[in-house]
Amino acid sequence: MKEVKAFIRAQKAEEVLDALEDLGISDITLLDVMGIGQHMADPHESKYSIKIVKKYADLAKVETVCRAADVKRVVETIRKAGYTGMKGDGMIYVSPVETVVKIRTGVRDDEALDCCTPE
C-alpha cells in the first residue's frame, strides 16, 4: 500500500478531486496549507505573511492511500489535473504504508481499501 501526498495550487483542488473521484478514489483528505520555498511558489503569485515574515503560496494538500499497483495511475491523475505549466504547480510524494485499519470494523490492509481502489 502507498500513501500519495500532493501539494498543488489551491485553485486546482476541485479539478484534482474530481479527477480522483472519476478514477474511483473516494477516500481523500484535502487541507489548505501555506508553502514556503522557491520551488513552492510562482514569484509573481506569492504573498507575504506577517506571521511568518516570508513569501508563501496558497496550496492545497491532497492525501490518499491506495494499493501499490494503483499508485502510478493515481499519481498521473493528480499530475495531469493539477498541471498549469507555471512554476509552483506543486509536488507529489509517495510513501509506503505498513498497515491500514478501519476503526469501526477492525478490517485491515487491502480489505480496508476495497471501497476506495480504482477498478
Secondary structure, 3 states (H helix, E strand, C coil): CEEEEEEEEHHHHHHHHHHHHHHCCCCCEEEEEEECCCCCCCCCCCEECCCCCCEEEEEEEEEEEECHHHHHHHHHHHHHHHCCCCCCCEEEEEEECCCCECCCCCCEHHHHHHHHCCC
